[in-house]
Amino acid sequence: MSSFNTSVDFPKEFKDDGLLHKLSLLSTETSSCASPKEKSNVATVLPSSNNQTSSQKEPIDPEHSQTTNTAVEGLEMYPMTRAKRGICLIVNNNNFSNSIKPLKSRDGTIIDEKSLEIVFKWLGFEIEIKRDCTRDEMLSVVQELSSRDHSQMDCVVCCILSHGLEESVYGVDGQTVELGKLREPFSGLQCQSLVEKPKLFFIQACQGIREQEAVAIEADGPVSCCVHSDAFGCEDSIPSHADFLMSKATVLHHVSFRDKKRGSWFIQSLCRNLIELVPRGWDLLFILTKVNADVSRQTNLRYKTKQMPQPEFSLRKRVVFPVPSGAPPSLPW
């Protein structure tokens, strides 16, 4: 057993006395437990040709693994053979002291930033980090990135870490920007060098102020839970342009959780599963489904509240990252 500081990302002005009372308790020390089953035990969910346990498995042949796990009749993979994998932009908003809205600092977000940097650098991306951006600065940053020549790159990744509201995220000035406006500069009409290439967005921010309640299910054995905290959202169910993926920490109208010492449930699960499943040749949508499964198992033990991430996409092919030559990295905690 251990205790973690937790927090959620939405303005104080959205008042619900019962909810705010509960969250004020979450902001102190929240008892949490990490079940061994909660940790990414890939062997329990991945198909195996010989039914061996994870400790008995032979070393994975990346080339063979990717050929086997990505072979789907009639469905191609996006090419990942160009000179560079692409840019991974990380926008990390933490200090809201000058905000026009009563938004708190996002303690723990630096863990998410470092984890994303480590994992996407390992995957071959060039990392660019922008911290504490106002609304206009966020728009400027994505506009500048979309205006570059990406012809020698396979794809682009944008990670946005901030407070959020329905369909939008906050700049550190307290002004919101719609998620669609962050995505629009990369459309085929505005960014020709990314046409037919995947444009991948990962959003860690609030999508509202509701908490998701737990629903009782029949389990095959004892289940343990774990608590962290953060929040985010956006409403587009399917992006309007081809080859986009918008993977959000939670569904519309709800909060997500961020642990002040270990980062957010969503980003940390994403990074762990990329490290574990990319070498096995699994495509990104499979990995995000595994992230959904992992995060959905985590629970705020005190109030039995949950979180459900939501990927939305208009991908036409499978996104399969080449197996990195370097050893899988370790996360910061």
C-alpha positions in Angstrom: 0.0 0.0 0.0 1.1 3.5 -0.7 -0.4 7.0 -0.8 -0.4 9.4 -3.8 -1.3 13.0 -4.1 -4.0 13.5 -6.8 -5.7 16.3 -8.6 -8.2 17.0 -11.4 -8.1 19.7 -14.1 -11.1 22.0 -14.3 -11.9 25.6 -13.2 -13.0 26.3 -9.6 -16.0 28.2 -11.0 -17.8 25.0 -12.0 -19.2 24.4 -8.6 -21.0 21.3 -7.4 -20.7 21.3 -3.6 -20.7 17.5 -3.3 -18.2 17.0 -6.2 -15.9 19.8 -4.9 -15.9 18.4 -1.4 -14.8 15.0 -2.8 -12.1 16.5 -5.0 -10.8 18.6 -2.1 -10.2 15.4 -0.3 -8.5 13.9 -3.4 -6.1 16.9 -3.5 -4.6 15.7 -0.2 -3.3 12.2 0.3 -5.4 9.5 -1.4 -4.8 5.9 -0.5 -4.0 3.9 -3.6 -2.9 0.4 -4.4 -1.3 -1.0 -7.5 -2.4 -4.5 -8.1 0.1 -6.8 -9.8 -2.8 -7.5 -12.3 -3.0 -3.8 -13.0 0.5 -3.6 -14.2 0.9 -4.2 -17.9 1.1 -8.0 -18.0 1.1 -8.3 -21.7 1.2 -12.1 -21.6 -2.4 -12.1 -20.2 -3.9 -10.3 -23.2 -1.7 -11.1 -26.2 -2.2 -14.1 -28.5 0.5 -16.7 -28.1 1.3 -19.5 -30.6 2.7 -21.8 -27.9 0.8 -20.7 -24.8 4.0 -20.1 -22.9 4.0 -17.7 -19.9 5.8 -14.4 -20.2 8.8 -15.8 -18.2 9.1 -18.8 -20.5 8.8 -17.0 -23.8 11.7 -17.0 -26.3 13.2 -13.6 -27.2 11.0 -11.8 -29.7 12.1 -11.6 -33.3 10.9 -8.0 -34.1 10.8 -8.6 -37.9 8.8 -11.8 -37.5 6.6 -10.4 -34.8 5.7 -7.4 -36.9 5.0 -9.5 -39.9 2.7 -11.8 -37.9 0.8 -9.3 -35.8 0.2 -6.7 -38.6 -0.9 -9.1 -41.4 -4.6 -8.2 -41.9 -6.1 -9.2 -45.2 -7.0 -6.1 -47.3 -5.8 -3.6 -44.7 -2.5 -1.9 -45.5 0.0 -0.2 -43.1 1.1 3.3 -43.3 4.7 3.4 -44.7 7.3 4.0 -42.0 10.4 3.9 -44.3 11.3 7.6 -44.8 14.5 9.3 -43.7 12.9 10.5 -40.4 10.0 9.2 -38.3 8.7 12.7 -37.7 8.2 15.5 -35.2 6.7 14.8 -31.7 5.4 18.1 -30.3 4.7 18.2 -26.6 2.8 21.2 -25.3 2.9 21.1 -21.5 0.8 23.7 -19.6 1.6 23.7 -15.9 1.8 27.2 -14.4 -1.6 29.0 -14.5 -0.8 31.7 -12.0 -1.5 34.4 -14.6 -4.8 32.9 -15.8 -8.0 34.8 -15.9 -9.7 31.7 -14.6 -9.1 30.1 -11.2 -6.9 27.2 -12.6 -4.4 25.4 -10.4 -0.9 24.3 -11.3 -0.9 20.8 -12.8 1.4 19.1 -10.4 2.7 15.8 -11.8 2.5 16.9 -15.5 6.3 17.1 -15.8 6.3 13.3 -15.3 4.0 12.9 -18.2 6.2 15.2 -20.3 9.4 13.3 -19.5 7.7 9.9 -20.2 6.4 11.1 -23.6 9.8 12.5 -24.4 11.6 9.2 -23.5 9.2 6.9 -25.4 8.7 8.9 -28.6 12.5 9.6 -28.8 13.0 5.8 -28.5 10.5 5.4 -31.4 12.6 7.6 -33.6 10.8 11.0 -33.3 12.5 14.3 -33.0 11.1 15.9 -29.8 10.0 19.5 -29.4 8.7 20.7 -26.1 6.7 23.9 -25.5 5.8 24.8 -21.9 3.2 27.1 -20.5 1.6 28.3 -23.7 -1.2 30.8 -23.9 -4.1 30.2 -26.2 -2.6 32.2 -29.0 0.8 30.6 -28.5 -0.7 27.1 -28.8 -2.3 28.1 -32.1 0.9 29.6 -33.3 3.0 26.6 -32.4 0.8 24.1 -34.3 0.5 26.5 -37.2 4.2 26.8 -37.4 4.7 23.0 -37.2 2.1 22.4 -40.0 3.9 24.9 -42.3 7.1 22.9 -42.3 8.1 20.4 -45.0 7.3 16.9 -43.8 8.0 15.2 -47.1 10.9 13.2 -45.6 8.9 12.2 -42.5 6.5 9.3 -41.9 4.0 11.1 -39.6 3.5 13.8 -36.9 2.6 13.5 -33.3 1.1 16.3 -31.1 0.7 15.8 -27.3 -1.3 18.4 -25.4 -1.1 18.4 -21.6 -3.3 21.0 -20.0 -6.6 21.9 -18.2 -9.6 21.3 -20.4 -13.3 21.8 -21.0 -15.7 20.2 -23.4 -14.1 20.3 -26.9 -11.3 22.5 -25.8 -8.1 22.9 -23.8 -6.9 25.9 -21.8 -3.9 28.1 -22.4 -2.1 29.3 -19.3 -3.8 32.7 -19.8 -7.2 31.0 -19.1 -8.4 31.3 -22.7 -9.6 28.1 -24.4 -8.8 26.8 -27.8 -11.0 24.2 -29.6 -9.3 20.9 -30.3 -10.5 21.2 -33.9 -8.5 24.4 -34.3 -5.4 22.6 -33.2 -6.0 19.8 -35.7 -7.1 21.9 -38.6 -3.7 23.2 -39.7 -2.6 19.6 -40.5 -5.5 18.9 -42.9 -4.7 17.8 -46.4 -5.7 21.3 -47.8 -3.3 23.1 -45.4 -0.4 20.7 -45.0 0.3 18.9 -48.3 3.5 17.2 -47.1 1.4 15.2 -44.6 -1.2 14.1 -47.0 -1.8 10.3 -46.7 0.4 10.2 -43.5 -0.9 9.7 -40.0 -1.4 12.7 -37.8 -1.6 11.5 -34.2 -2.9 13.6 -31.3 -2.8 12.6 -27.6 -4.8 14.9 -25.3 -4.4 14.9 -21.5 -6.9 17.5 -20.1 -10.4 17.7 -18.7 -13.5 17.1 -20.9 -15.9 18.2 -18.3 -16.5 18.0 -14.5 -18.5 14.8 -14.1 -17.0 11.7 -12.5 -17.7 8.3 -14.0 -19.3 5.9 -11.6 -18.2 2.3 -11.3 -20.5 -0.4 -12.7 -20.5 -3.7 -10.9 -19.4 -6.7 -13.0 -18.9 -10.3 -12.2 -15.2 -11.0 -11.9 -13.4 -14.4 -12.2 -11.1 -13.6 -9.2 -10.1 -10.9 -6.7 -9.6 -7.4 -8.2 -7.5 -4.6 -6.8 -7.6 -0.9 -7.9 -5.4 2.1 -8.2 -5.9 5.9 -8.1 -4.2 8.7 -10.0 -5.7 11.9 -11.5 -6.1 14.4 -14.4 -8.7 15.4 -17.0 -9.7 16.4 -20.5 -12.1 16.4 -23.5 -13.3 17.1 -27.1 -16.6 16.4 -28.8 -15.8 15.3 -32.4 -16.6 11.7 -32.6 -14.8 11.1 -35.8 -12.3 13.6 -37.2 -13.5 15.1 -40.5 -10.2 14.7 -42.4 -8.4 11.5 -43.4 -5.5 9.9 -41.5 -6.1 11.6 -38.2 -6.2 10.1 -34.7 -7.3 12.0 -31.7 -6.8 10.0 -28.6 -8.3 11.6 -25.5 -7.8 10.8 -21.8 -11.6 10.6 -21.2 -15.0 10.8 -22.8 -17.0 14.0 -23.2 -18.2 15.8 -20.0 -16.0 13.9 -17.6 -12.8 14.4 -15.7 -9.6 12.3 -15.9 -7.1 11.8 -13.2 -3.5 12.9 -12.6 -1.2 11.7 -9.9 0.9 14.5 -8.5 3.9 12.2 -8.2 3.5 9.6 -11.0 1.7 11.5 -13.8 -1.7 10.8 -15.3 -3.4 7.5 -15.7 -3.8 7.9 -19.4 -0.3 9.2 -20.5 1.5 6.7 -18.2 -0.6 3.8 -19.6 0.1 5.0 -23.1 3.8 5.1 -22.5 4.0 1.8 -20.8 2.0 0.0 -23.5 4.0 1.6 -26.3 7.2 0.3 -24.7 5.8 -3.2 -24.2 3.8 -3.7 -27.4 5.7 -1.9 -30.2 8.5 -4.5 -30.0 5.8 -7.1 -30.4 4.6 -5.6 -33.7 1.2 -4.4 -32.6 -0.6 -1.5 -34.3 -1.5 1.7 -32.5 -5.2 1.1 -32.3 -4.6 -2.3 -30.6 -2.3 -0.5 -28.2 -4.9 2.2 -27.5 -7.5 -0.5 -26.8 -5.0 -2.0 -24.3 -4.7 1.5 -22.8 -8.5 1.7 -22.5 -8.5 -1.6 -20.8 -5.8 -0.7 -18.3 -7.2 2.7 -17.4 -10.8 1.4 -17.1 -9.5 -1.0 -14.4 -8.2 1.8 -12.2 -10.5 3.1 -9.6 -10.7 6.0 -7.1 -11.1 3.7 -4.1 -12.6 6.3 -1.8 -15.5 7.2 -4.2 -15.5 4.3 -6.7 -15.1 6.7 -9.6 -13.6 5.6 -12.9 -12.1 6.9 -16.1 -12.6 5.9 -19.7 -10.2 7.1 -22.5 -11.5 7.6 -26.0 -9.6 7.3 -29.3 -11.3 8.9 -32.3 -9.9 8.4 -35.8 -10.2 8.6 -39.5 -7.2 6.4 -40.2 -7.4 4.4 -43.4 -4.5 2.1 -42.7 -2.8 0.5 -39.7 -0.2 2.6 -37.7 2.7 0.2 -36.9 5.8 1.8 -35.5 9.1 0.0 -36.6 10.7 -1.9 -33.8 13.5 0.4 -32.4 17.0 -0.9 -32.4 17.7 0.4 -28.9 16.6 -1.3 -25.7 13.2 -0.4 -24.3 13.5 2.7 -22.0 12.6 3.0 -18.4 10.0 5.5 -17.3 10.9 8.3 -14.8 9.3 6.6 -11.8 
